[in-house]
Amino acid sequence: MSKPLINHLCIATLLASLAGSVFAIEYCATTRNDVILYDAPSEKSDKRFILSAFIPHEILAEQGTWLRVRDRDGTLAWLPKADCGPKRYVQVNRLAEIRKEANSKSPLLFKAERNVVIELLQDTRSGWLKIKHRDGAIGYIRIEDVWGA
């Protein structure tokens, strides 16, 4: 192999190995009711929305005590870091079935409607998420039925 080809292969391998960590998606959820999202990283900027507790957001950037976030609909806003916690929640995209085990043949526990927010306990890495409903029921939902995972 020629030296330039080896160099290109080394660079390609390095970039591929970094891609997983560079492009990892981070999420957070609002920690309380009446959280305000802003147009810019300042409480003096325009207020965009007022949210309930546990609404998941994708973290795009950090600036001081502020987070640039995106919601399920793609809306961008700024959120004070103090109002966004590490406990994970997902938001249901459409009527979804929650199963007892992580497979479609498992008994149905209940159905969750669009916009229901559910605590994320574990990503099983099998296409299923282990979740906990606010009433205490624990089950599994398909990853494509939620946003925020």
Secondary structure, DSSP 8 states (H G I E B T S, - for coil): --HHHHHHHHHHHHHHHHHHHHT--EEEEE-SSSEEEESSSSTTS-EEEEE-TT-EEEEEEEETTEEEEE-TT--EEEEEGGGEESS-EEEE-SSEEEESSSSTTS-EEEEE-TT-EEEEEEE-SSSEEEEE-TTS-EEEEEGGGEE--
